[in-house]
Amino acid sequence: MPDPIHLEADYLIIGAGAVGMAFADTLTAETDATVIIVDRMAKPGGHWNIAYPFVTLHQPSAYYGVNSVELSKGRKDPAGWNQGLGDLASGTEVLAYFEDVMRHRLLPSGRVRYFPLCDVDGEDGFVHRLTGQRYTVDVRRKTVDATWLKTTVPANHTPGFTVGEGVRFMPVNDLPTLSGQPEGYVVIGGGKTGIDACLWLLAQGVDPDHIRWIMPRDAWLLDRQNTQATDEFFGSTVGGIAAQYEAAAAATSIEDLFDRLEASGALLRIDPAVRPRMFHGATVSAMELEQLRRIRNIVRMGRVQRIERDRIVLAQGQLPTSAGHVHVDCSASAIGNLSIKPVFEGKRITAQTVRSYQPVFSAAFVAHVEAAYEDEAHKNRLCGVVPLPNHDTDWIRMTLAMSLNQHHWSKEPGIGRWLVASRLDALAKMLKRIQPHETDKQAIVARLQRAAPAAMSNLQRLAAEIA
């Protein structure tokens, strides 16, 4: 066994996925700190290295990546079910992007060292997975955990059910390798991955009646048109936020809140007759939703317990299957860790979301706060953790936490300037660009400002009911 190699740096960042890369990019841009980045993958990009081949972003590329380098091509998708909306980078594009950021942005700074294929070993070291070489690190300032969310993908996911002999079973990654026509497809999982699998099958021309979709919980979905990053969509993006606040201000109960959110266009559901109980923040376009509604064989009998050669056993019953059916595992939860802790704790930073749906913006923001402020209590106030949603009612907790952060940020002129300059904050720039003659946009902002105080008060009341 070779002797340990001793290293030193101001910051040790654990994880070269999107969160770790976004943090490192902002930290090196705003400080003269030295950084060591350690990751178990062979290339930067985290879970994107093993994502399924047809995966794309669910939100516009303009919101993703690191602050200093554009990912979006600045154009709309010209065809397909995202037609007319901001481009959605593919998995291969995202991987190439992060490799380019590492090779042409971070490493050339001379202040970043990158150690791929390494596992963390204790608080102060890591080991190369192929050579066994151990490294110890003298971290002068802080260790940054960019893996707290524990993102999982189907390729490295162990299903929570058993699969019997003779069952054709595969992770969604293997779908494009199929040849020949099976008797049917069984898609297991109602989240983003299940949606992607169903849309991919439909795009290949598979008859929707040959798809059986096992959906333990229906989900509320976001309309992707309300997430666009250009002034053309000001009415749907900023107007969508105003509509959410108005719905929250007027709601008389939790059920009424979601009725109003749906009526405003903020939330969508696949089946108008089935009330969702899940919310993960997945987005769909209107055309994608139309396609998903073509699938009529949706099974709502709880989670799969086991798959046998001739039947699928679920929590609330069973249904027939056959050796000729392909069973596609989409049951992996994108986020494996929903627990939260303070972002700043002594010599450790735990990167978490401080804005709804935007982990990479959050990582860049946390890095800016680390660079710009000293007092730990104040930094944690600015970086209140926005809990990741799971149940439908988590929309309430998430919105409250995000609004509280926004309130704290509004009290800091430096934060306001940073947000407007940030590539990852399209909303701040849209608001900043409003011209005196654009009375329609000013009216939308006025609606938002009028509704916000009553919305926050009412959401606190509803949150108390949940508790």
Backbone torsions as a table, in degrees:
resi	resn	phi	psi	omega
1	MET	NA	123.7	-179.4
2	PRO	-66.2	153.6	177.2
3	ASP	-65.3	149.2	178.0
4	PRO	-61.0	146.8	173.4
5	ILE	-100.3	128.5	-176.0
6	HIS	-96.4	129.2	179.8
7	LEU	-123.7	163.4	172.7
8	GLU	-145.6	148.3	179.6
9	ALA	-163.2	162.2	176.4
10	ASP	-69.9	-40.2	-177.1
11	TYR	-131.8	138.9	169.7
12	LEU	-111.3	117.7	179.5
13	ILE	-105.1	121.0	179.4
14	ILE	-95.4	108.6	179.5
15	GLY	115.0	122.0	176.7
16	ALA	-109.7	30.5	172.0
17	GLY	-79.3	-167.2	-176.6
18	ALA	-58.4	-40.7	-177.9
19	VAL	-67.5	-48.3	179.9
20	GLY	-63.2	-39.4	179.9
21	MET	-67.2	-42.1	179.2
22	ALA	-64.3	-39.5	178.3
23	PHE	-64.5	-48.5	-177.6
24	ALA	-62.2	-39.5	-179.1
25	ASP	-60.7	-49.0	-178.8
26	THR	-69.8	-40.5	-179.0
27	LEU	-61.6	-44.8	-178.9
28	THR	-71.9	-26.8	178.1
29	ALA	-73.5	-32.0	-171.0
30	GLU	-108.1	-3.2	177.2
31	THR	-139.7	173.9	173.5
32	ASP	-103.8	23.1	-176.5
33	ALA	-66.1	150.5	170.3
34	THR	-95.7	146.8	-170.2
35	VAL	-137.6	138.6	167.9
36	ILE	-114.9	128.4	177.6
37	ILE	-112.4	126.8	-179.3
38	VAL	-118.9	135.5	179.1
39	ASP	-149.6	149.6	-178.5
40	ARG	-81.3	-18.2	179.8
41	MET	-81.2	162.5	179.6
42	ALA	-78.3	-22.3	-179.7
43	LYS	-135.5	156.8	176.4
44	PRO	-65.9	156.7	-179.7
45	GLY	122.9	-6.0	174.2
46	GLY	56.7	-130.4	-174.1
47	HIS	-64.6	-17.7	177.9
48	TRP	-61.9	-22.5	179.0
49	ASN	-63.8	-26.5	-176.0
50	ILE	-126.1	20.8	178.3
51	ALA	-72.1	162.3	-179.2
52	TYR	-69.1	151.4	-167.3
53	PRO	-60.9	-29.8	-175.3
54	PHE	-100.5	14.6	-179.4
55	VAL	-67.7	145.1	170.7
56	THR	-136.1	168.3	168.9
57	LEU	-61.4	152.1	175.3
58	HIS	-95.2	-19.8	176.6
59	GLN	-115.5	161.9	-176.2
60	PRO	-54.5	145.2	-179.2
61	SER	-59.8	-22.8	-179.3
62	ALA	-60.0	-23.6	-178.4
63	TYR	-91.0	-1.5	-168.0
64	TYR	-118.8	158.8	177.9
65	GLY	100.7	-157.8	-179.9
66	VAL	-99.3	163.2	-172.9
67	ASN	-66.8	-32.8	-168.9
68	SER	-89.2	-12.5	-173.4
69	VAL	-129.9	125.3	-179.1
70	GLU	-70.3	136.3	171.6
71	LEU	-100.0	-42.4	-177.8
72	SER	-64.2	144.3	173.7
73	LYS	-83.1	1.8	177.8
74	GLY	69.0	28.9	-178.4
75	ARG	-137.0	165.8	176.5
76	LYS	-91.7	154.4	172.8
77	ASP	-68.8	124.6	-175.1
78	PRO	-81.8	-15.0	-176.5
79	ALA	-151.6	174.5	178.3
80	GLY	86.9	-173.1	-173.2
81	TRP	-83.6	-0.1	171.1
82	ASN	-109.3	17.5	-174.3
83	GLN	-56.5	133.1	176.9
84	GLY	88.6	-6.9	179.7
85	LEU	-110.5	165.5	-177.5
86	GLY	-56.0	143.3	-175.2
87	ASP	-60.4	145.3	178.9
88	LEU	-112.0	109.9	-177.5
89	ALA	-62.1	141.5	175.3
90	SER	-79.0	167.9	178.3
91	GLY	-59.8	-41.0	179.5
92	THR	-66.7	-35.7	176.5
93	GLU	-65.1	-41.3	179.9
94	VAL	-63.9	-43.1	179.1
95	LEU	-62.6	-45.4	179.3
96	ALA	-62.4	-36.9	179.5
97	TYR	-62.4	-48.7	-177.6
98	PHE	-68.0	-34.8	175.8
99	GLU	-64.7	-39.6	178.3
100	ASP	-64.7	-41.9	178.1
101	VAL	-60.6	-43.3	-179.9
102	MET	-65.2	-47.8	-173.1
103	ARG	-75.3	-33.7	-171.4
104	HIS	-113.4	-5.4	179.5
105	ARG	-120.8	-55.8	-172.8
106	LEU	-79.6	-54.9	-175.9
107	LEU	-63.1	-39.6	178.7
108	PRO	-64.8	-14.0	176.9
109	SER	-63.5	-21.6	-177.3
110	GLY	78.4	-0.8	-178.1
111	ARG	-115.3	2.9	-179.0
112	VAL	-121.3	130.2	171.6
113	ARG	-118.5	138.3	-172.6
114	TYR	-122.5	128.5	-178.3
115	PHE	-122.9	93.6	176.6
116	PRO	-79.1	170.8	177.2
117	LEU	55.2	38.2	-178.6
118	CYS	-126.1	142.4	175.7
119	ASP	-106.9	136.0	176.9
120	VAL	-65.0	136.9	-178.4
121	ASP	-130.8	94.1	-177.5
122	GLY	79.0	-168.0	-175.0
123	GLU	-79.5	-22.0	-169.4
124	ASP	-129.7	21.4	-177.6
125	GLY	-158.0	173.6	176.5
126	PHE	-153.7	161.2	-174.8
127	VAL	-127.4	133.9	176.7
128	HIS	-72.2	130.9	-171.4
129	ARG	-70.4	-25.7	-177.1
130	LEU	-95.6	-36.7	-174.3
131	THR	-100.2	-17.8	-175.1
132	GLY	78.0	0.5	179.5
133	GLN	-63.2	127.6	178.6
134	ARG	-100.2	140.8	176.4
135	TYR	-120.9	137.9	170.3
136	THR	-111.7	146.5	-174.4
137	VAL	-125.9	126.4	169.5
138	ASP	-88.8	102.1	-177.7
139	VAL	-89.9	108.4	-174.5
140	ARG	-72.1	-32.1	-177.7
141	ARG	-116.1	-75.3	-173.1
142	LYS	-147.7	153.7	169.9
143	THR	-99.2	133.6	-177.6
144	VAL	-111.7	117.1	176.3
145	ASP	-90.2	103.7	179.1
146	ALA	-99.4	17.7	-178.7
147	THR	-118.1	9.1	-173.0
148	TRP	-58.6	-36.6	-176.2
149	LEU	-71.3	-17.2	176.5
150	LYS	50.3	60.5	178.5
151	THR	-61.6	131.3	178.3
152	THR	-120.0	152.5	177.2
153	VAL	-132.8	160.7	-175.9
154	PRO	-55.8	-32.7	-175.2
155	ALA	-63.6	-31.1	-179.6
156	ASN	-115.4	24.5	-176.4
157	HIS	-102.0	135.0	173.6
158	THR	-96.2	117.2	-177.9
159	PRO	-58.6	149.8	178.3
160	GLY	-87.4	26.9	179.6
161	PHE	-147.5	164.3	-179.1
162	THR	-95.9	151.0	-179.8
163	VAL	-124.0	122.3	-175.9
164	GLY	-80.1	172.4	177.7
165	GLU	-64.5	143.2	175.3
166	GLY	81.4	3.5	179.5
167	VAL	-89.0	130.2	173.8
168	ARG	-80.1	106.2	-172.0
169	PHE	-136.0	137.1	-178.6
170	MET	-154.5	152.7	167.8
171	PRO	-70.7	158.5	-177.7
172	VAL	-58.6	-25.5	178.4
173	ASN	-54.5	-31.5	-173.1
174	ASP	-89.1	-3.3	-177.5
175	LEU	-53.6	-45.6	-177.3
176	PRO	-67.4	-10.2	-179.5
177	THR	-87.1	-6.8	-178.2
178	LEU	-65.3	146.0	171.1
179	SER	-135.5	145.4	-175.4
180	GLY	83.2	160.8	-176.6
181	GLN	-97.8	116.0	175.4
182	PRO	-73.3	172.1	177.5
183	GLU	-67.6	-26.4	178.6
184	GLY	178.0	171.7	-179.9
185	TYR	-117.9	136.0	174.5
186	VAL	-117.5	109.0	-179.9
187	VAL	-94.9	121.7	-174.5
188	ILE	-107.0	107.7	178.8
189	GLY	130.9	131.6	-175.2
190	GLY	-103.6	8.2	-178.1
191	GLY	-89.5	-158.6	-176.4
192	LYS	-57.5	-42.4	-177.7
193	THR	-66.3	-41.4	176.6
194	GLY	-61.4	-41.2	176.6
195	ILE	-60.1	-46.8	-179.3
196	ASP	-61.9	-41.2	-179.5
197	ALA	-63.3	-45.0	179.9
198	CYS	-63.9	-44.1	179.9
199	LEU	-64.5	-37.8	179.1
200	TRP	-64.5	-44.7	178.7
201	LEU	-61.3	-44.6	179.0
202	LEU	-62.9	-38.5	180.0
203	ALA	-66.1	-25.4	177.0
204	GLN	-82.4	-2.1	178.8
205	GLY	92.4	10.5	178.1
206	VAL	-65.3	134.4	177.5
207	ASP	-61.4	124.5	-179.0
208	PRO	-58.0	-25.1	178.2
209	ASP	-75.3	-7.5	175.1
210	HIS	-95.3	5.1	179.3
211	ILE	-110.5	124.4	171.7
212	ARG	-108.8	122.9	-174.6
213	TRP	-110.7	111.3	177.6
214	ILE	-86.3	113.5	-172.9
215	MET	-124.1	92.6	-178.9
216	PRO	-57.3	-37.6	177.1
217	ARG	-138.4	132.8	170.8
218	ASP	-71.8	149.8	-176.4
219	ALA	-118.4	144.1	164.1
220	TRP	-73.7	138.2	-178.7
221	LEU	-119.9	156.8	176.9
222	LEU	-98.0	141.8	175.2
223	ASP	-79.0	117.3	-175.5
224	ARG	-61.6	-25.1	178.3
225	GLN	-61.1	-25.7	-179.7
226	ASN	-83.4	4.6	-179.0
227	THR	-116.5	13.4	-175.1
228	GLN	-74.0	152.0	-169.1
229	ALA	-107.2	13.2	-177.0
230	THR	-117.4	158.1	-177.5
231	ASP	-60.6	-27.7	178.6
232	GLU	-55.7	-31.6	-176.8
233	PHE	-104.5	22.2	-179.2
234	PHE	-54.3	-43.1	-176.7
235	GLY	-63.1	-37.0	-179.8
236	SER	-85.4	-33.8	-177.4
237	THR	-78.6	-64.3	178.8
238	VAL	-70.6	-38.7	176.8
239	GLY	-63.0	-33.2	176.6
240	GLY	-64.9	-38.0	177.0
241	ILE	-66.7	-43.1	177.8
242	ALA	-59.3	-41.4	-179.8
243	ALA	-65.0	-36.3	177.5
244	GLN	-64.5	-44.0	179.0
245	TYR	-64.4	-38.7	178.8
246	GLU	-65.3	-39.6	176.9
247	ALA	-64.3	-43.0	-179.8
248	ALA	-66.1	-35.2	-179.4
249	ALA	-69.4	-33.6	-172.9
250	ALA	-93.9	-13.0	-172.0
251	ALA	-63.6	136.1	178.7
252	THR	-97.6	-13.0	179.3
253	SER	-159.7	171.7	178.3
254	ILE	-63.0	-43.2	179.3
255	GLU	-63.3	-40.8	178.7
256	ASP	-65.2	-35.7	177.9
257	LEU	-57.9	-49.1	-177.4
258	PHE	-70.8	-31.0	173.0
259	ASP	-61.4	-43.3	-179.3
260	ARG	-69.9	-38.6	177.6
261	LEU	-63.3	-39.5	177.6
262	GLU	-67.7	-43.4	-179.6
263	ALA	-62.8	-31.5	-179.4
264	SER	-78.0	-12.4	-177.0
265	GLY	90.3	3.2	179.8
266	ALA	-72.0	-37.6	-179.0
267	LEU	-122.1	147.7	179.3
268	LEU	-127.9	160.2	171.7
269	ARG	-140.2	155.2	-176.4
270	ILE	-71.6	-46.8	-177.6
271	ASP	-114.3	112.3	-179.5
272	PRO	-59.9	-17.8	-178.0
273	ALA	-90.6	-6.9	-177.5
274	VAL	-119.0	122.1	-177.7
275	ARG	-82.2	120.7	-179.4
276	PRO	-66.3	149.8	174.7
277	ARG	-124.7	7.9	-179.5
278	MET	-125.5	148.9	174.0
279	PHE	-148.8	113.0	178.3
280	HIS	-114.6	-0.6	178.1
281	GLY	83.4	15.8	177.5
282	ALA	-68.8	145.3	179.4
283	THR	-111.8	150.6	172.6
284	VAL	-139.5	154.0	170.5
285	SER	-86.7	167.7	178.1
286	ALA	-61.5	-38.1	-179.8
287	MET	-70.6	-36.6	176.5
288	GLU	-64.1	-42.4	178.7
289	LEU	-61.0	-40.9	178.2
290	GLU	-60.3	-41.4	178.6
291	GLN	-66.0	-45.4	-179.3
292	LEU	-60.4	-33.1	179.9
293	ARG	-71.2	-9.6	175.2
294	ARG	-73.4	-21.5	-179.6
295	ILE	-81.5	111.4	-174.9
296	ARG	-96.7	-19.8	-176.8
297	ASN	-92.9	76.8	178.3
298	ILE	-105.6	127.1	-175.9
299	VAL	-100.5	118.9	-179.9
300	ARG	-117.9	72.2	-177.4
301	MET	-128.0	29.8	178.9
302	GLY	81.7	-169.7	-175.3
303	ARG	-76.2	152.0	175.5
304	VAL	-69.3	134.5	175.6
305	GLN	-98.3	-44.5	176.2
306	ARG	-161.0	155.0	176.6
307	ILE	-117.7	122.2	177.1
308	GLU	-109.9	174.3	-174.7
309	ARG	-59.3	-33.7	-174.4
310	ASP	-121.2	2.7	179.7
311	ARG	-157.1	155.9	174.1
312	ILE	-114.7	123.4	179.8
313	VAL	-98.6	123.0	-179.5
314	LEU	-115.9	171.9	-177.3
315	ALA	-60.7	-28.7	-174.9
316	GLN	-122.2	29.9	176.8
317	GLY	143.6	-163.8	179.7
318	GLN	-146.7	162.6	179.0
319	LEU	-145.7	154.7	-176.1
320	PRO	-75.6	152.7	171.8
321	THR	-147.1	-172.0	-179.8
322	SER	-153.8	167.5	177.8
323	ALA	-67.6	-15.8	178.7
324	GLY	-85.9	-8.4	177.8
325	HIS	-87.2	144.4	173.3
326	VAL	-98.2	125.1	-179.2
327	HIS	-103.7	118.2	-171.4
328	VAL	-107.5	117.7	-176.9
329	ASP	-82.1	112.0	174.8
330	CYS	-123.9	28.3	-172.1
331	SER	-89.8	-4.2	179.3
332	ALA	-65.4	133.9	174.6
333	SER	-83.1	130.3	-176.5
334	ALA	-57.4	-37.0	-179.7
335	ILE	-113.2	121.3	-177.3
336	GLY	-90.8	-7.2	-176.8
337	ASN	-135.9	108.6	179.7
338	LEU	-97.6	-1.7	-179.9
339	SER	-74.4	156.9	-178.7
340	ILE	-127.5	158.7	175.8
341	LYS	-152.4	166.5	178.0
342	PRO	-57.7	140.1	179.6
343	VAL	-65.6	-43.1	-177.3
344	PHE	-108.4	120.3	177.5
345	GLU	-141.1	94.8	178.9
346	GLY	59.9	-120.9	-177.5
347	LYS	-92.6	17.6	-179.4
348	ARG	-128.1	136.0	173.3
349	ILE	-115.9	126.0	177.5
350	THR	-109.9	104.8	-175.7
351	ALA	-68.9	125.2	179.7
352	GLN	-142.4	173.8	-177.0
353	THR	-77.8	131.0	174.5
354	VAL	-115.6	-0.2	171.7
355	ARG	-140.2	138.7	-177.1
356	SER	-56.2	134.2	172.0
357	TYR	69.5	2.6	-170.8
358	GLN	-128.7	78.9	-179.5
359	PRO	-67.7	-33.0	-177.9
360	VAL	-76.0	-40.9	171.7
361	PHE	-56.5	-44.3	-178.0
362	SER	-59.3	-42.8	-179.8
363	ALA	-64.3	-42.4	177.9
364	ALA	-63.9	-40.3	-179.7
365	PHE	-65.1	-44.9	178.9
366	VAL	-59.7	-40.9	177.9
367	ALA	-63.4	-39.3	177.3
368	HIS	-63.7	-43.8	179.1
369	VAL	-62.5	-40.8	176.3
370	GLU	-59.4	-40.4	-177.5
371	ALA	-74.6	-31.2	-168.4
372	ALA	-100.8	-17.4	-173.4
373	TYR	-128.5	155.6	-177.7
374	GLU	-109.0	-45.6	-172.8
375	ASP	-68.8	123.6	-175.0
376	GLU	-65.8	-40.5	-179.6
377	ALA	-62.5	-40.6	179.1
378	HIS	-67.3	-39.5	178.9
379	LYS	-63.1	-40.2	177.7
380	ASN	-69.1	-28.8	174.5
381	ARG	-65.7	-42.5	179.9
382	LEU	-71.4	-25.0	-176.3
383	CYS	-116.2	49.6	173.4
384	GLY	-61.6	133.6	-176.2
385	VAL	-73.2	127.3	173.8
386	VAL	-90.0	112.2	-174.5
387	PRO	-63.6	140.8	177.3
388	LEU	-73.7	139.4	-174.5
389	PRO	-82.3	151.3	173.4
390	ASN	-137.3	-63.6	176.3
391	HIS	-78.9	161.9	-179.5
392	ASP	-58.6	-41.1	-176.6
393	THR	-70.1	-10.8	176.2
394	ASP	-65.3	-18.0	174.4
395	TRP	-56.8	-35.9	-178.5
396	ILE	-67.8	-50.4	-179.0
397	ARG	-61.9	-41.8	-178.8
398	MET	-63.6	-44.9	-178.2
399	THR	-66.8	-39.7	177.4
400	LEU	-61.9	-46.8	-177.7
401	ALA	-64.4	-41.9	179.4
402	MET	-64.8	-41.0	-179.3
403	SER	-67.0	-35.8	176.9
404	LEU	-65.1	-42.9	176.1
405	ASN	-59.9	-45.3	-179.3
406	GLN	-59.5	-38.4	177.2
407	HIS	-62.0	-46.6	179.1
408	HIS	-63.1	-39.5	-178.6
409	TRP	-66.4	-34.1	-177.6
410	SER	-66.0	-18.8	180.0
411	LYS	-86.0	-4.7	-175.9
412	GLU	-116.4	104.1	-179.6
413	PRO	-55.9	-36.8	179.5
414	GLY	-63.2	-37.2	177.7
415	ILE	-65.4	-43.1	179.3
416	GLY	-58.2	-43.4	179.7
417	ARG	-65.5	-39.1	-179.5
418	TRP	-65.5	-42.2	-179.0
419	LEU	-62.0	-44.2	-179.5
420	VAL	-64.1	-35.6	-178.7
421	ALA	-80.7	-18.0	-174.0
422	SER	-71.1	128.8	175.4
423	ARG	-60.6	-30.0	-173.8
424	LEU	-84.9	-3.0	-179.8
425	ASP	-112.8	83.0	-179.6
426	ALA	-68.2	-33.7	-176.3
427	LEU	-63.0	-46.0	-179.3
428	ALA	-60.2	-39.7	-179.7
429	LYS	-70.3	-37.2	177.9
430	MET	-61.4	-42.4	179.6
431	LEU	-68.4	-37.5	-178.7
432	LYS	-67.3	-30.1	-174.8
433	ARG	-83.2	-2.9	-178.6
434	ILE	-60.7	129.3	179.8
435	GLN	-97.0	154.5	-177.8
436	PRO	-54.9	-31.8	-177.0
437	HIS	-82.1	-8.5	-176.1
438	GLU	-87.6	72.0	-174.5
439	THR	-68.4	-25.4	177.9
440	ASP	-66.8	-41.2	177.2
441	LYS	-69.1	-40.6	178.5
442	GLN	-61.4	-35.8	179.0
443	ALA	-66.0	-37.5	178.1
444	ILE	-65.8	-43.4	178.3
445	VAL	-62.9	-40.2	178.4
446	ALA	-61.8	-40.2	176.5
447	ARG	-59.6	-44.5	-179.5
448	LEU	-61.3	-47.4	-177.3
449	GLN	-65.3	-35.2	178.6
450	ARG	-68.4	-40.2	-173.2
451	ALA	-81.9	-25.3	-170.5
452	ALA	-58.1	-49.1	-177.7
453	PRO	-60.5	-45.5	180.0
454	ALA	-67.1	-34.1	178.7
455	ALA	-63.8	-45.1	-178.8
456	MET	-65.0	-40.8	178.6
457	SER	-63.3	-43.3	-178.4
458	ASN	-70.3	-37.9	178.3
459	LEU	-66.1	-34.4	175.1
460	GLN	-63.3	-38.8	177.5
461	ARG	-64.9	-43.6	-180.0
462	LEU	-68.3	-36.1	177.4
463	ALA	-63.2	-35.6	177.5
464	ALA	-64.1	-35.0	177.1
465	GLU	-64.2	-38.9	178.6
466	ILE	-64.1	-46.1	-178.3
467	ALA	-60.9	NA	NA
